Amino acid sequence: MTEALPVTAASSRRQPDAELTVGKPAHGGHFVARHEGRVVFVRHALEGERVRVRFTEAEENASFWRADVVEVLEASPQRTVHPWPHADALKAAAAGRTAVGGAEFGHVLLPEQRRLKTVVFQEQLERLAGTERAVSVEPVPGETEDGLGWRTRAAFSVDPAGRLAMHPHRSHEMVPVHEMPLAVPAINRLRLWGIDLTGISRVDAAVGSGAGEPLVLLVPSKGTHPRRAAAVAAAIRDASVAVLEPETGRVQRITGRTWLQESVRGVDYRVTGPGFWQIHRGAPEALVGAVLEGLQPAAGDRVADLYAGAGLFTVPLAHAVGPTGAVLSVEGSAGTVRDARRNLHGQEQAAIVQGRVDAALGRWNEPLDAVLLDPPRTGAGKKVVQQIIARRPRTVGYVSCDPASFARDLGYFRRAGWSLDTLRVFDLYPHTHHMESFARLLPPSA
């Protein structure tokens, strides 16, 4: 979940501000503009606006530059007041600081956010998969009118003064934060920004949909004495607290429990500390419904759930195929695999494998009726796609959090004669440029 942050080039800081006319949206939360013949990817803008920008990456020999809006000279009618001052680029510029990342579309009206995501998704399909397809980005059932309060997981840094902080986009800078409007209320009620976090480098907070209190994971700074983490934990009320070793994934309990209970369609799941789970409070329900409707698993089917996590999809697939069927679950994280084994306890038809997906497919000798992919943002890749095609399943379901990697992988399937059947795109990340999709792919004979 943590992205490496590049150091802003010194030459970028020397470039004077510029006035630009903003063009179309681009993948990644940017809009395209031009400055003296050079492409500039601008954040916190809207199509058609006239803005003043500050360059954040502007190497003379670079093929494109990056910039943030610091003043709007001619505003789009789709612009609105940002719901989170810390992420508001205009307020940040006026205060002489940089906006934190994580809500780069907060200045855009929600319907327009979804239209922009539609444009980007369709452009990626056309450019990378050679597919023209009408797309409709749909809100999750039960979404709030303002698109806030949906994050059940939130990760924070800690600045040198021991304050809760976040990073601006592609920066090592730390900005102290107070409240996070995108997070569910239970995370904000922890009031982590009011605690002295000296000796801690990172704080992760998560809330489960099932019974139990929130879980806070503390990552101590190098050399911090264990007693310091215990002192921080004592200041956190109404939550379980544990220490996370990011290198090993090991979680050491301080108080409460080290896992969360999630509940989806009447089924309970256990997710340990740093284990992956869908972030939006309504995402598990929406995606499980899309997967079951798309794959239509039946009793006796043989199904592979690849990049399976803690078993969000594996559990309902195992129930659907029953004791006469078989489900192969493949996940790379050892801790998450342990969760999957707990969540699939008693389901003898489920084979749970820890390791690389390509290696697991190479060792799996049974035929497959259906395959489900839920890869990380980088996608599945050519080798895995070719392995799946060689198994000749009747259908493939693809859950994706990145339209570019999905479109690239879809292109591999299409060049082998496969077709895109069902496609649904969900707005699981309001006020950001991110989206989630489910696609059903069919082989040439279908």
C-alpha positions as CSV (number, residue, x, y, z in Angstrom):
1,M,0.0,0.0,0.0
2,T,3.0,2.3,0.5
3,E,4.4,3.9,-2.6
4,A,8.0,5.0,-3.0
5,L,8.1,8.8,-3.1
6,P,10.5,10.5,-5.5
7,V,12.6,13.5,-4.4
8,T,11.4,16.6,-6.1
9,A,14.2,17.8,-8.4
10,A,15.9,21.1,-7.5
11,S,15.4,22.3,-11.1
12,S,11.7,21.9,-10.6
13,R,11.7,24.5,-7.8
14,R,13.5,27.0,-9.9
15,Q,10.8,27.1,-12.6
16,P,8.5,30.2,-12.3
17,D,4.8,29.8,-12.0
18,A,2.8,29.8,-15.3
19,E,-0.7,30.4,-16.5
20,L,-2.1,27.5,-18.5
21,T,-5.3,26.5,-20.2
22,V,-6.4,23.0,-19.0
23,G,-7.2,20.2,-21.5
24,K,-8.6,16.7,-21.2
25,P,-8.2,14.3,-18.2
26,A,-5.5,11.8,-18.2
27,H,-5.1,8.5,-16.3
28,G,-3.6,9.1,-12.8
29,G,-5.7,12.1,-11.6
30,H,-4.1,14.6,-14.0
31,F,-5.3,16.9,-16.7
32,V,-3.2,17.7,-19.8
33,A,-2.0,21.2,-20.6
34,R,0.9,22.6,-22.6
35,H,3.5,25.1,-21.7
36,E,5.9,26.4,-24.4
37,G,5.2,23.3,-26.5
38,R,5.8,20.9,-23.6
39,V,3.1,18.6,-22.2
40,V,2.3,19.3,-18.5
41,F,0.3,17.0,-16.3
42,V,-1.7,19.2,-14.0
43,R,-3.3,18.1,-10.7
44,H,-6.3,19.9,-9.0
45,A,-7.5,21.3,-12.2
46,L,-10.6,20.8,-14.5
47,E,-11.0,20.7,-18.2
48,G,-11.4,24.1,-19.8
49,E,-10.1,26.1,-16.8
50,R,-7.5,28.8,-16.9
51,V,-5.2,28.4,-14.0
52,R,-1.9,29.4,-12.5
53,V,0.3,26.4,-11.7
54,R,3.5,25.7,-9.7
55,F,5.7,23.1,-11.3
56,T,6.5,20.2,-9.1
57,E,8.7,18.2,-11.6
58,A,10.3,20.2,-14.4
59,E,13.6,18.8,-15.5
60,E,14.8,20.5,-18.7
61,N,15.4,17.2,-20.5
62,A,12.1,15.5,-19.4
63,S,9.5,14.6,-22.0
64,F,6.8,16.1,-19.8
65,W,6.5,18.2,-16.7
66,R,4.1,18.0,-13.6
67,A,2.4,20.9,-11.9
68,D,-0.2,21.7,-9.2
69,V,-2.8,24.4,-9.5
70,V,-2.2,27.3,-7.1
71,E,-4.8,29.7,-8.4
72,V,-7.9,29.4,-10.6
73,L,-8.3,32.3,-13.0
74,E,-11.3,31.0,-14.9
75,A,-13.2,28.2,-13.1
76,S,-15.2,25.3,-14.5
77,P,-18.9,25.1,-13.5
78,Q,-18.0,21.6,-12.3
79,R,-15.7,22.9,-9.6
80,T,-16.9,22.9,-6.0
81,V,-15.6,23.5,-2.5
82,H,-13.1,20.9,-1.4
83,P,-14.4,18.9,1.6
84,W,-10.9,18.4,3.1
85,P,-8.9,21.6,3.7
86,H,-5.6,19.6,4.1
87,A,-6.1,18.2,0.5
88,D,-7.3,21.5,-1.0
89,A,-4.6,22.7,-3.3
90,L,-5.8,26.3,-3.4
91,K,-6.0,26.6,0.4
92,A,-2.7,24.9,0.7
93,A,-1.0,27.3,-1.7
94,A,-2.5,30.3,0.1
95,A,-1.0,29.0,3.3
96,G,2.4,28.4,1.7
97,R,2.3,24.7,1.9
98,T,1.4,21.7,-0.4
99,A,-1.9,19.8,-0.3
100,V,-1.7,16.2,1.0
101,G,-2.6,13.4,-1.4
102,G,-5.6,11.1,-1.2
103,A,-8.4,13.4,-2.4
104,E,-7.2,14.9,-5.7
105,F,-10.7,15.0,-7.1
106,G,-12.3,16.7,-4.0
107,H,-12.7,20.0,-5.9
108,V,-14.9,18.2,-8.5
109,L,-18.6,17.7,-8.2
110,L,-19.4,14.0,-7.7
111,P,-21.3,13.4,-11.0
112,E,-18.4,15.1,-12.9
113,Q,-15.9,12.9,-11.0
114,R,-17.7,9.8,-12.4
115,R,-17.9,11.3,-15.9
116,L,-14.1,11.9,-15.8
117,K,-13.5,8.4,-14.7
118,T,-15.7,7.1,-17.5
119,V,-13.6,9.1,-20.1
120,V,-10.3,7.8,-18.7
121,F,-11.5,4.2,-18.6
122,Q,-12.8,4.3,-22.1
123,E,-9.6,5.9,-23.3
124,Q,-7.5,3.2,-21.7
125,L,-9.6,0.5,-23.3
126,E,-9.3,2.1,-26.8
127,R,-5.6,2.8,-26.5
128,L,-4.3,-0.3,-24.8
129,A,-6.9,-3.0,-25.7
130,G,-8.1,-1.8,-29.0
131,T,-11.7,-1.9,-27.6
132,E,-14.4,0.7,-28.0
133,R,-16.9,0.2,-25.1
134,A,-19.4,2.5,-23.5
135,V,-18.7,2.7,-19.8
136,S,-20.8,3.8,-16.9
137,V,-19.1,4.4,-13.6
138,E,-21.6,3.5,-10.9
139,P,-21.7,4.5,-7.3
140,V,-21.7,1.7,-4.6
141,P,-25.2,1.0,-3.3
142,G,-25.7,3.1,-0.1
143,E,-23.1,5.7,-1.1
144,T,-23.5,9.0,0.7
145,E,-24.6,12.1,-1.2
146,D,-21.3,13.8,-0.4
147,G,-19.1,10.8,-1.1
148,L,-17.4,11.0,2.3
149,G,-17.0,8.6,5.2
150,W,-16.2,5.5,3.1
151,R,-12.6,4.5,3.9
152,T,-12.4,1.6,6.4
153,R,-8.6,1.7,6.3
154,A,-6.3,4.7,6.5
155,A,-2.5,5.0,6.7
156,F,-0.7,7.9,8.2
157,S,2.9,9.1,8.6
158,V,4.3,10.7,11.7
159,D,6.3,13.9,11.4
160,P,9.5,14.7,13.4
161,A,7.4,16.5,16.0
162,G,5.4,13.3,16.7
163,R,2.2,14.6,14.9
164,L,-0.1,12.6,12.6
165,A,0.8,13.5,9.1
166,M,0.4,12.7,5.4
167,H,2.5,13.2,2.3
168,P,1.7,15.4,-0.7
169,H,1.6,13.6,-4.0
170,R,5.0,12.3,-5.0
171,S,6.8,14.0,-2.2
172,H,8.7,13.2,1.0
173,E,7.2,16.3,2.7
174,M,5.0,15.7,5.7
175,V,1.9,17.8,6.5
176,P,0.2,17.4,9.9
177,V,-3.4,16.5,9.5
178,H,-6.5,16.8,11.7
179,E,-9.4,14.6,10.7
180,M,-9.8,12.7,7.5
181,P,-13.2,13.2,5.9
182,L,-12.9,10.2,3.6
183,A,-12.5,7.8,6.6
184,V,-15.4,6.2,8.3
185,P,-16.5,8.0,11.5
186,A,-15.0,5.3,13.8
187,I,-11.5,6.1,12.5
188,N,-11.9,9.9,13.1
189,R,-13.3,9.2,16.6
190,L,-9.9,7.8,17.6
191,R,-8.5,11.3,17.3
192,L,-5.1,10.1,16.5
193,W,-4.0,13.6,15.7
194,G,-4.3,14.5,19.3
195,I,-1.7,12.0,20.5
196,D,2.0,12.4,20.9
197,L,3.3,9.8,18.4
198,T,7.0,10.5,18.9
199,G,9.0,7.3,18.2
200,I,6.4,6.0,15.7
201,S,7.0,6.3,11.9
202,R,3.7,5.1,10.6
203,V,0.1,4.5,11.9
204,D,-2.4,2.4,10.2
205,A,-6.1,2.4,11.4
206,A,-8.8,0.0,10.3
207,V,-12.4,-0.7,11.1
208,G,-14.2,-4.0,10.4
209,S,-17.8,-4.4,9.3
210,G,-18.4,-7.1,11.9
211,A,-18.3,-7.1,15.7
212,G,-15.2,-5.6,17.5
213,E,-13.4,-2.3,18.0
214,P,-11.1,-0.6,15.5
215,L,-7.5,-1.8,15.1
216,V,-4.5,0.5,15.1
217,L,-1.1,-0.7,13.9
218,L,2.0,1.2,15.1
219,V,5.2,1.0,13.1
220,P,8.0,2.2,15.5
221,S,10.9,4.3,14.2
222,K,14.2,2.5,14.1
223,G,15.7,2.3,17.5
224,T,12.5,3.0,19.4
225,H,12.2,1.2,22.7
226,P,9.2,-1.2,23.0
227,R,8.0,0.8,26.0
228,R,7.5,3.8,23.8
229,A,5.1,2.0,21.6
230,A,3.2,0.8,24.7
231,A,3.0,4.3,26.0
232,V,1.5,5.5,22.6
233,A,-0.9,2.5,22.8
234,A,-2.1,3.6,26.2
235,A,-3.1,7.0,24.8
236,I,-5.4,5.4,22.1
237,R,-8.9,4.8,23.5
238,D,-11.5,2.3,22.3
239,A,-9.3,0.4,19.9
240,S,-7.1,-2.6,19.7
241,V,-3.4,-1.7,19.3
242,A,-0.5,-3.7,17.9
243,V,3.0,-3.2,16.6
244,L,3.7,-4.0,13.0
245,E,7.0,-5.0,11.6
246,P,6.7,-4.0,7.9
247,E,9.7,-6.0,6.7
248,T,8.2,-9.3,8.0
249,G,4.5,-8.5,8.3
250,R,4.7,-9.8,11.9
251,V,2.1,-8.2,14.2
252,Q,2.7,-8.0,18.0
253,R,-0.3,-7.4,20.2
254,I,-0.3,-4.6,22.8
255,T,-3.9,-4.5,23.7
256,G,-7.1,-6.1,22.3
257,R,-6.8,-8.3,19.3
258,T,-4.6,-8.3,16.2
259,W,-7.4,-8.9,13.7
260,L,-10.7,-7.5,12.4
261,Q,-14.0,-9.3,11.8
262,E,-15.6,-8.5,8.4
263,S,-19.1,-9.7,7.5
264,V,-20.2,-10.0,3.9
265,R,-23.6,-11.5,2.9
266,G,-24.0,-13.2,6.3
267,V,-20.5,-14.7,6.2
268,D,-17.9,-13.7,8.7
269,Y,-14.2,-13.3,7.8
270,R,-11.1,-12.7,9.8
271,V,-8.5,-10.3,8.5
272,T,-5.3,-10.0,10.4
273,G,-3.6,-6.6,10.9
274,P,-2.0,-5.6,7.6
275,G,-3.9,-8.2,5.6
276,F,-5.6,-6.9,2.4
277,W,-9.3,-6.1,2.4
278,Q,-11.4,-3.8,0.2
279,I,-11.2,-0.2,1.6
280,H,-14.7,1.1,0.7
281,R,-17.3,0.0,3.3
282,G,-19.6,-1.1,0.5
283,A,-17.0,-2.6,-1.8
284,P,-17.0,-6.3,-0.5
285,E,-20.8,-6.6,-1.0
286,A,-20.8,-5.0,-4.4
287,L,-17.9,-6.9,-5.8
288,V,-19.0,-10.3,-4.5
289,G,-22.3,-9.7,-6.1
290,A,-20.7,-8.8,-9.4
291,V,-18.3,-11.8,-9.3
292,L,-21.1,-14.4,-8.6
293,E,-23.4,-12.9,-11.2
294,G,-20.6,-12.8,-13.8
295,L,-19.0,-16.2,-13.2
296,Q,-22.2,-18.1,-12.3
297,P,-20.4,-20.9,-10.5
298,A,-22.4,-24.1,-10.2
299,A,-22.1,-27.3,-8.1
300,G,-19.2,-29.4,-9.3
301,D,-17.3,-26.6,-11.0
302,R,-13.5,-26.2,-10.8
303,V,-12.6,-22.6,-10.2
304,A,-9.3,-20.8,-9.6
305,D,-9.3,-17.6,-7.4
306,L,-6.0,-15.9,-8.2
307,Y,-4.5,-13.2,-6.0
308,A,-7.2,-14.4,-3.6
309,G,-6.3,-12.4,-0.4
310,A,-8.1,-13.5,2.7
311,G,-10.8,-15.3,0.8
312,L,-13.4,-12.6,0.0
313,F,-14.3,-14.3,-3.2
314,T,-13.0,-17.8,-2.4
315,V,-15.5,-18.4,0.3
316,P,-18.6,-17.8,-1.8
317,L,-17.1,-19.6,-4.7
318,A,-16.4,-22.6,-2.5
319,H,-20.0,-22.6,-1.3
320,A,-21.3,-22.3,-4.8
321,V,-19.3,-25.3,-6.2
322,G,-20.0,-27.4,-3.2
323,P,-18.2,-30.6,-2.0
324,T,-18.3,-32.0,-5.6
325,G,-16.3,-29.1,-7.0
326,A,-12.9,-27.6,-6.4
327,V,-11.5,-24.1,-5.8
328,L,-7.8,-23.2,-6.1
329,S,-6.9,-20.1,-4.0
330,V,-3.5,-18.5,-4.7
331,E,-2.1,-15.7,-2.6
332,G,1.4,-14.5,-2.1
333,S,1.3,-13.1,1.5
334,A,1.9,-15.6,4.2
335,G,-0.2,-13.8,6.8
336,T,-3.1,-13.3,4.4
337,V,-2.9,-17.0,3.5
338,R,-3.3,-17.9,7.2
339,D,-6.4,-15.7,7.2
340,A,-7.7,-17.5,4.1
341,R,-7.2,-20.9,5.8
342,R,-9.2,-19.7,8.8
343,N,-12.0,-18.3,6.6
344,L,-12.2,-21.5,4.6
345,H,-12.0,-23.9,7.5
346,G,-14.1,-27.0,6.8
347,Q,-14.3,-26.3,3.1
348,E,-12.5,-29.4,1.9
349,Q,-13.0,-28.4,-1.8
350,A,-10.7,-25.4,-1.4
351,A,-7.0,-25.8,-2.0
352,I,-5.1,-22.8,-0.6
353,V,-1.7,-22.1,-2.0
354,Q,0.8,-19.5,-0.9
355,G,3.1,-18.3,-3.6
356,R,3.4,-16.7,-7.0
357,V,0.3,-17.1,-9.3
358,D,2.4,-18.3,-12.3
359,A,4.1,-20.9,-10.3
360,A,0.9,-22.2,-8.7
361,L,-0.8,-22.4,-12.1
362,G,2.2,-24.3,-13.5
363,R,1.8,-27.0,-10.8
364,W,-2.1,-27.2,-10.9
365,N,-3.0,-30.2,-13.0
366,E,-6.8,-30.2,-12.9
367,P,-8.8,-28.5,-15.7
368,L,-10.6,-25.3,-14.8
369,D,-14.1,-24.2,-15.6
370,A,-13.7,-20.6,-14.5
371,V,-10.9,-18.4,-13.3
372,L,-11.2,-15.2,-11.2
373,L,-8.4,-12.7,-11.2
374,D,-8.0,-9.9,-8.6
375,P,-4.4,-8.7,-9.2
376,P,-2.6,-5.8,-7.6
377,R,-2.4,-2.5,-9.4
378,T,0.3,-3.8,-11.8
379,G,-2.2,-6.3,-13.2
380,A,-1.7,-10.0,-14.0
381,G,0.7,-9.7,-16.8
382,K,1.3,-11.6,-20.1
383,K,2.6,-14.9,-18.6
384,V,-0.3,-15.4,-16.3
385,V,-2.8,-14.5,-19.0
386,Q,-1.2,-17.0,-21.3
387,Q,-1.4,-19.7,-18.6
388,I,-5.1,-19.1,-18.1
389,I,-5.8,-19.2,-21.8
390,A,-4.0,-22.5,-22.1
391,R,-6.4,-24.0,-19.5
392,R,-9.4,-23.2,-21.7
393,P,-11.9,-22.2,-19.0
394,R,-15.4,-21.3,-20.1
395,T,-15.1,-17.9,-18.6
396,V,-12.7,-15.5,-16.8
397,G,-13.6,-12.9,-14.3
398,Y,-11.2,-10.0,-13.8
399,V,-11.5,-7.6,-10.8
400,S,-9.2,-4.6,-11.4
401,C,-8.2,-1.5,-9.5
402,D,-6.4,0.1,-12.4
403,P,-7.9,0.7,-15.9
404,A,-4.4,0.8,-17.6
405,S,-3.2,-2.6,-16.4
406,F,-6.6,-4.1,-17.0
407,A,-6.7,-2.8,-20.6
408,R,-3.2,-4.1,-21.2
409,D,-4.2,-7.6,-20.0
410,L,-7.5,-7.5,-21.9
411,G,-5.4,-6.8,-25.0
412,Y,-3.5,-10.1,-24.4
413,F,-6.8,-12.0,-24.1
414,R,-8.3,-10.3,-27.2
415,R,-5.2,-11.2,-29.3
416,A,-5.9,-14.8,-28.4
417,G,-9.5,-14.5,-29.6
418,W,-11.2,-13.8,-26.3
419,S,-14.0,-11.2,-26.0
420,L,-15.1,-8.7,-23.4
421,D,-18.6,-9.6,-22.3
422,T,-19.8,-8.0,-19.1
423,L,-18.1,-4.9,-17.8
424,R,-19.0,-3.0,-14.7
425,V,-17.0,0.0,-13.2
426,F,-17.5,1.0,-9.6
427,D,-16.7,4.3,-8.0
428,L,-15.1,2.7,-4.9
429,Y,-12.8,5.7,-4.3
430,P,-14.9,8.9,-4.3
431,H,-12.9,12.2,-4.4
432,T,-9.9,10.3,-5.9
433,H,-9.2,9.3,-9.5
434,H,-9.2,5.6,-8.6
435,M,-12.0,3.2,-9.6
436,E,-12.6,-0.6,-9.6
437,S,-14.0,-2.8,-12.3
438,F,-15.3,-6.3,-12.9
439,A,-15.1,-7.8,-16.4
440,R,-16.3,-11.1,-17.7
441,L,-14.2,-12.5,-20.6
442,L,-15.3,-15.3,-22.9
443,P,-13.1,-17.6,-25.0
444,P,-13.3,-17.8,-28.8
445,S,-15.8,-20.7,-28.8
446,A,-18.3,-18.9,-26.7
